[in-house]
């Protein structure tokens, strides 16, 4: 039997739909909301105090000096590893692979792993008509997910 079998203890997601781009919330606030949802899903009041590693996929929508560190600070997570990927379409999968390797080696439990922001589909729209249009009249939405 494996003593350090990894398990997923909490997941959270937030969807932020807006009518006007000026009402958009910053990506870090969306990550924080999704992280709080994941912590609530885990049903543990003290889990945030034990997060060893916060890993964030590179954001194109905002510039932060240290997004993983900023997210950890907003969650009152203890000092630990803070990882932010480089730009690239393979960054989310690279981060999943890196996390899986670390888990298999018994390093860094627990992890907080926010997925990158994704456009949120508009109601009643098909996959190809999602909110990538960008005109001022379009409804904008961002979805953010988090795993612990």
C-alpha positions, 0 to 999 in steps of 0.5 A, spaced: 500 500 500 502 507 498 503 511 504 503 517 500 497 516 495 495 523 493 488 525 493 483 531 491 480 534 497 477 540 494 475 544 488 472 550 487 470 555 481 467 562 480 464 565 473 464 572 472 460 575 467 459 582 466 455 587 461 461 592 461 468 591 461 469 596 466 466 592 471 471 586 470 474 583 476 482 582 477 484 575 475 487 575 482 481 576 485 477 571 481 483 566 483 482 568 490 474 566 490 475 560 487 480 558 492 476 559 497 470 555 494 475 549 494 477 550 501 470 550 503 469 544 498 474 541 502 470 542 509 477 544 513 477 550 516 485 550 517 487 547 510 489 554 508 494 554 513 498 547 511 498 549 503 506 547 502 505 550 494 501 555 490 502 554 483 499 559 478 499 558 470 501 564 467 496 570 466 496 574 459 490 578 462 494 581 468 501 583 470 503 581 477 510 581 480 508 574 484 501 572 482 503 565 486 505 569 492 500 574 492 494 569 492 498 565 498 498 572 502 491 573 500 489 566 503 494 567 509 498 560 507 504 559 510 511 560 507 513 555 502 514 554 494 511 559 489 511 557 482 509 561 476 509 558 469 512 561 463 508 563 457 506 557 452 500 553 450 503 547 454 504 551 461 497 548 464 499 541 462 506 542 464 504 544 471 500 538 472 505 534 470 510 537 475 505 537 480 504 529 479 511 528 479 512 532 485 506 528 488 509 521 486 516 523 489 512 525 496 514 532 495 510 538 497 503 536 500 498 540 499 498 544 493 494 549 491 493 549 483 489 554 480 487 553 473 488 559 468 482 563 467 477 561 461 472 565 457 465 563 460 460 561 455 454 566 454 448 563 455 445 559 449 451 559 445 455 554 442 462 552 443 464 556 437 460 563 439 464 564 446 466 570 448 472 571 444 469 577 440 472 583 444 467 588 442 464 593 447 457 590 446 459 583 447 458 580 454 464 578 457 465 572 462 471 569 465 471 562 469 476 560 474 477 554 477 481 551 483 484 544 486 487 543 492 
